[in-house]
Amino acid sequence: MSSPSVDQGISSVKSESLYGHRWKVLIVDDEDVVRQTLGAYLNGLDHFEIFQASNALEGLSIVKKQGGMDGVFVDINMPGMDGIEFLGRLKAIDRTIVATIITGQPSMNVIVSAMRAGASDFLTKPFKFDQFQVAVERMIRERSILKENEILTEEVKLKKALEQINKKLESKVREQAVLFAISDTLSHIKNTNELYNSIVKLACALTGASQSYFWVVNREEGQLILMGASGPYDSAMETVSMDRLDVPCVRVAVEELPIYVTKSADNDGGGSSSNTPGLKNQVLVPFNIRNEIFGVLAVCGDNHGSYLGEEAIFLMHLLAERASLTMENLLLYDSLSMNLYATLRALVRSLEAKDPYTKLHSQRVTHIALRLGEFMGVNDEDLEVLEFAGNLHDIGKIGIRDQVLMKPGRLTRDEYEIIKAHPVIGEEIVSHLGLMTEAKGIIRHHHERWDGKGYPDGLAGDSIPALARILAVADTYDAMTTDRPYRKGHSPAEAHEEIVANSATQFDPDAVAAFSDLFKSKPAQFVPVDLEND
């Protein structure tokens, strides 16, 4: 990387009575490549004299021996004496040496401890040369102020300069605390819906606002769609036409610039309602992915809180910047997952279509399993897993040869053992593709029995995944009511009676009880239907 901006920083310092000064910089790091790389970078510039140490004790020895050290770049984690202890001893030798810490784990505890020990700045590994360059410039400026004040012996001026530096450091620590909080929250998010809700909650927490909204731009429909909200909102805000340029969120989406709006409760501009009394001001920022508008993030204040302003815009920009990468990755993953899922479903349909007796079996099983899951109070997230696994529960039969899979008569013992391998094969297929790993257990265990006599692992009772127990009932019901070459399918009533008879032996008694109640109350749910176009 070229060095003009460093030279310019030095030139600006020269005009401040330190013309001709040669900056002495010490690099303390137990990694040779870090010391050599940073040293080579500074050696390529004028005005620098570089010293290197592989540990803290060696670094302190160099400082004492050389004297007049201007700045130190020190790693936090080193064998023996760590960077924090080194800073304490360094400041005891010369409190005017400007110290910058280098860390690969920028937790707030480490940063605060380093600042208290006397660090003026920090770099987070891995960092780019332009970040290192900025840190060098800050070191030069801070050291220049300290040296100038020492020369002038103006304690008041020195105090003011240090106060300014402390304010900058406090601002830096706050900024890093915000980034740490954002990164920590985003790292645990698994899907886009969860991300939408986390973004609005973070926006309120960071700015102190009472309400927050996140709209996604739908270009095809020419609308902003509300995907996440924290606090009360008017249902009219759920979709906003892109033609409404008088509405703040639309202006931000069109102009792609942040805006600050002060409104009364009587003039909401699309942002307040009878459900949001006393609304005074709004801050809205664009949410971009790959430099294209994806959505709009907004926060609103109220009568009881302080006015939102530039700091809120700054914090929301930080949030939008960090969250956009997470959003992009999740959207890409969702797209790939849906494509792979569609491909696997097509394979299952193709497999079942070879045999007219099993055609659309997986779709029917999934249909029944979802109705039963809903009746049993399964949450939406688990229903999504159940739907995924239901459509793919027999995907492992791809690995079974057609002579066995489509045999017109009853299977021999050896052939049945071959068929019994399909849950394990199915789990392997899903595992290697990395699709919805929660579904693996359902695919593997949908042929386990409550009494432990099932396959492939002989699990019993509650050790069988709950959703697999639901799918087992649906799978058996569809198999019993479908014609086979060697038998006529049972009637729905006969299949229901057989499943009830096997409660607490083959099937989970709770799943059977729910199945029986649902069968009696809504028998139409269990009548075979054409799901081919579903």
N, C-alpha and C positions, 0 to 999 in steps of 0.2 A: 504493500500500500504506500502511496506517495505521502510526503510529509509537509506540504506547504502550510496546512492549517496550524501545525505545531510551531513552525518557524514564525508564522504570523503572530501566534500567541506570545512567543518569545520577543518578537519585535515590539509588541505593544508594551511588554514589561520593560524593555530597554528604555523606552521614553519616560519611564517612571523612576529614573535615577539609578537603575541597576545595569547600565550599559556595560557590556563586556563580561558579565558574570557567567561563569561556567558552572552549570548545575550538576551537583554530585548526587547520584541516585543509586540506592542499594536495592537489589532484588533478592529476597529471601524465600526460597521454595525448595522443597526436597525433590521436586521433579526436574531433572536436568533439561528436558525439552522446553519447559516453561521458562526457566532462567535464560537459556540460550536464545530462545526465540525473542523474548522481550529485550534482552541485552543487545541482540543483533539489530533489532528495530531502532533502539535509541542510539546505538553506535553509528548508525547510518545518518544521523543528524548532527549538525553542529551544536555546540554549547552544552554537550553532555559528557560527563565522566561517569562510567558505569562500574559498579562493584557487584559481585555476586557471592551469595552464601547458600550452602545446602541445608543449613539448620540454624536455629535461633541463636545458639551460643556463638557460632562462627560469625553471625551477623552482628551481634553486640560487640564482639572483639574488633570487627572492622570499623564500626561506628566510633569506638573509643580511640582506635589507632589513627584513623584518618582525620577525625574532627571536621566540623563544618559541613556535616551531611545535610543536604537539602530535603530529600524525600526518600521514603522507603515503601516498596511494594512487598507485602508479606502475606504468605499463605496462612490460613487459620489452622488447618490440620497438618501437623508435622510430628514426626517421632521425637520423643523427648519433650522439650519445652514447646508448647503450642504458640500460635500467633497472639492470643490474648495476653498471655504472660509476657511474651516478648515486647508487646506494646507498652505494658506497664514499666518494664525496665528501660525501654527506649526513652520514654518520657521523663524518667528520673535522670537520665543522662543529659537530654536536651529537649525541653518541652516544645521547642519551636520546629522540630523536625516534622514534616508533614507525612503522615502515614496513611497508606491505602491498603485495605485488607483484600485478599483474594480468597474466595470460597466457592466450593461446588455445591454446598448445601445452605442456601441463604434463608435459614429460619430466622424469625424475629428475635428469638432469644440470643442467637449468635450475633446478629447485627447490633442489637442494643448493648450486649456485653462489650463488643469491640468499640463502639462509640464511647462508652463510658471509660474504657481503657485508654482512649485518646485517638482512635482512628478518625480521620477526616472524610474518608470516602471508601467505597468498596466496589469491587468488580466480581461478577458472578460467572464462574466457569460453566460452559465454554463462552468466551467473549470474542468479539471481533476487534480488529485493529483500530477501527474508528472509535470504538468504546474506550479502548486503552488510550488512544490519542486524546480523547476528551478528559480522561482521568489525569493524564500528564499535564494538560493545560490547566486544569483546576489546581493541581499540585503547585504549578509554577505561580499561579496567581496568589494562592494562599500563602506560599512561602515568601513571595515578594512583599505582601502586606506585612507579614511578621518581621521580615528583615528591615523593611523601611521604618516600621515603628520602633524596632530596637535601636536603629541608628538615630532616630529623632527623639528617642526616650520620652515619647508622649503617651503616658499611660492611659489617658482618657481616649485618645485616638485608637490605641491598641484595643482597649475594651470594646469600643464601638465596632471595630473591625471583627473582633471575635464574636460579638453578639450577632453580627450579620451572618457570619459563617455558621454559627449555631442554629440560626433560623433556617438557613439553607439545609443544614443537616437534619433538623427536625422535619422540614418539609420532605426531604429525601426519605427519611425513615417512615414518615406517614405514607408517602407514595408507595414504598416497598411493602408496608403493612397492608395497604389496599390491594396491591398486586398479589401478595401472598394469599390474602383472603379469597380473592377471585379465583386464583389458580387452584387453591385447595378445594373450593366448592366445585369447580368445573371438572376436576379430576375424578369425581365420584359419579358423574352423570352418565347414564346408559342410553338414553334415547332423546329425541328432539322434544317430545312433550315435556319431559322432565327439565330439559334445558330452558324451554320457554318460561316455565314457572320459576326456575332458579334465577333467571335474568331479572325478572321484575322484583323478586324478593331482594336480590342483591342491590338493585338500583335504589330501593327504599332504604335499605340498611346503610348504604354508603353515603347517601345524600341527606338522610333524615326526613325524607318526604313521606307524606301520608298515603300516597297512591302512586302506582306505576303501571304502565301499559306497554305491551309489545305487539305491534302490528306487522304482518308480513305482506309484502306487495304481491298481489295476484294480477299480473299483467294481462292475462287472457280475459279475465272478467273486468279489468279496469277498476279494481277495488283494493282497499286495505282491509285485511282480515285480522281481527283481534285474536291472537294465539295465547296470550298470557296477561293476567291482570292481578294486581295486589291492591286490595281495598275495594270499596264499592264503585260500581260503574253503571252507566245507562246502557240498556240493551241496544240502543241505537248506535252505540260505539262499536258493536261487534263487526259491522261491515260499513265502510265509509267509501263513497264513490271518489275516484281519482279526479273527477270533474270539480269537486268541491275545494277549489283553491283558497276559499276563505277559512277552511279548517286547518289548524296548525300542522297536524300530522301529515296531511296531504301536501302542504307546502314543503315540508322537510323531505318527503319522498320524491317530489318533483325537482326541487332545487338542490337536494343532497347537501344541505348546509344546516348546522344547528341553529335553533332559534330560542329566544327567551320571550315568553308571553305573559303579560300581566292582565288578568281578567277579573271581573267581579262575578258573583254568583248569578247575576241577572244576564250576563253576556258571556256565555261559555265558549263560544268559538268551536264548538264540537268537543269541548273537553270537560264540561261540568254539567250537572243535572240536578234534579231534585234529590237524587240519591247521594250527591256529593256537596252538601251545603257548605258555604263559606269558602269555596275554592278561590284562591287569589292568584297564584302564578304557576306557570308551567315551564319546564325546560325539556326540549326535544332534540334528539341527535339522530343522524342517519346511522343505520346498521348495514355495513357493506361487506360483501364477500367477493374477493378477487376484484376489488375496485368497482363493483357494480352494486347498486342499491338492492338490498334484500328485504329490509324492513325499517321500522322506526321505533325507537325507544323513548319513552316519555316518563317524567316524574312530575308530580303536582304537590304544591304546598297548601297549607290551610291557615286559618286565622290564628291558630295557637302555635304555629311554628315560625321559624325565621324565614325570610325570603330566600328563595333559591337564586343562585347567580352563577358567576364564572366558575367557581369551584365545583358546582354541580355539573356544569358542562364538561370540565376537565375529568372529573371522576367517571362520568358516564361514557366519555370517550375511551378511557382506560378499560372500562367494562366491555364496551362494544368491540374494542380491538381484540381483547383476549378471548371473548366469547365467540367471535366470528370464526376463528380457526376451529374451535370445538364444534361449532355448528356445521361448518363445511365438512369436517371429518364424519360427523354423524349422518349428514345427508348423503354423503358418498357411500357410507356403510349401508344405510337403509336401501339405497338404490341397488347396490351390488347384492344385498341380501334378498331383495324382492325378485331380482332377475334369476338368482340361483334357485330361490324357492319355487318360482314359476317353472323353471326347467325341471326341477325334481318332481313337481306335481305332474308335469307333462309325461315324465318317465313312468310314474306310477299309473297314470291313466292308460298309457300305451301298454303297460304290463297287464293291467286288468282287462283291457279291451281284447286281448288275445283269447280270453276265456269268457264267453257270454254269461257264465254263471257268476263271475266276480266283477263284471263291468260296473263301474261307479261305486264299488264297495267302500273305498276310503272316503268318498264324499258323503255317503249315507251314514257311515260311522261317525264322521266328524259332526254332521248335522245333529244326530241324536246326542252325542257327547256334549255338545255345546248347550243344547236344551236342558240336559240333565245338570250340567255344571251351573247354569244360570239358576235353575230351580233350587240347587243346594247352596246358593249364595257365594259362588266362586267369584273373586274380584276380576275386574276387566283385564288386568295384566296377566293373570293366570289363564283366563279364557283365551287370550291371544296365544299363549303357549300351547294350550290344549288344541286350538285350531291348527296351529302349525304341525304339532305332533300327530294329530288325527289324520291329516291329509297325507302324512309321510310315514305312518306307523308300519306299513308293509313295504317300505322302500327296499328293505333288505332282501326281498324275494327276487330282486334283480340278479342276485348272486346264486339263485337256485336254478338248475337246468330245467328246461321246459318239459322234459320227459317225466319229471317228478311233479313239477308244479301244476301241470295240466293233465295229469293222469285221469282217465275217465272213471276209474273204479277206486275202491278204497286203497289207501297206502299200506305198504308193508311196514314192519317195525323199522327196518333200515331206512326206508324212504321217509318215514315220519321223523326220524332223528335228523335227517338232512333238512327237512322243513323247519325243524326247531332251531336251526342256526340263524334264521332270518332276522330275529330281533338284534342279535349281536352284530350281524352284517350291517343292518340299518343304522345302529348306533355309530359304527365305524365310519359310515358314509357321511353322516351329519357332523361327526367330530372333526373329520379332516377338512370339511368345508367351513367350519367355525360358525355355523348358523345357529342362533338361539340355543346356546348350550343347555339351558334349562330343560329343553325338550328331549335331551338324550335319554334321561331316565325313563321317560314315558315310552319312548320307542323301544328301549331295551326290555322294559318290565311289563308290557301290556299283556303278557301271557303268564305272569306269576299268579299264584292262587293264594287266597286268604289262609288256607291250611298249610302252605309251604310246599305243596306238591307240584307247583308249576315250574316253568323254565324261563330263562336259562340259568338263574342263580338260586332257585328254590327259596326265595324270600317269602316271609309270612307276615300276616297282620299289618301293623302300622309301619313296618320296615319297607313295605312296598310304597312307592311314591303315590300320594293321594290322587293326583290327576291320572296316573296309570290305572288306578282302581276304577275310576269313572269310565275311562276308555275301554277297559276290559268288559264292562257290562254292555256298553254300546256295540262293541265288536262282536260279542257273542250273540246279542239280539239280532244283528243284521245277518250273521252267518246262519242262525237257526231259521230265519224267515225267508232265506234265499234258496231256490232250487239248486240241487246238485245232481250230477249224472247218476249217482247211486241212490238218491232219495229225493222225495218231494219236500219243499220247504214247509216248515210249520206255520200255522196261523199265528198272528200277533198274540192272541190270547194264550195259545199253547206255549209260545216262547216266553211270555210273561210268567206263566205258571212254573215253567222249568227254571227260570232264573231265580224266582222266589224260593223254590225248593232247594236251591244250592247256596242260599245265603249262609254266611259264616263257614262255608266249606270252600267253595270255589271263589265266592265274591265277598267283598266288604259289606257287612250287614247294613251299614249306614247308606251306602250307595244303592243297595237293593231296596231299602225302605223308601228312599227318595224316588227311585225308578218306579216302584209300584204306585206310589202316590201320584206321580206325574202321569203314569200310564192310565190310571183310573180317571184322573181329572181332565186330562187332555189327550185322549186316545188318538186324535188326528195327528199328533206329533210323531206317532210310531207307524203310521201307514206308509208303505214304500211310495216314494214319489220320484219323478224324473228330475234329477239334479244336474243333468248334463250341461245345462246352460246357466247354472247357478254361479 
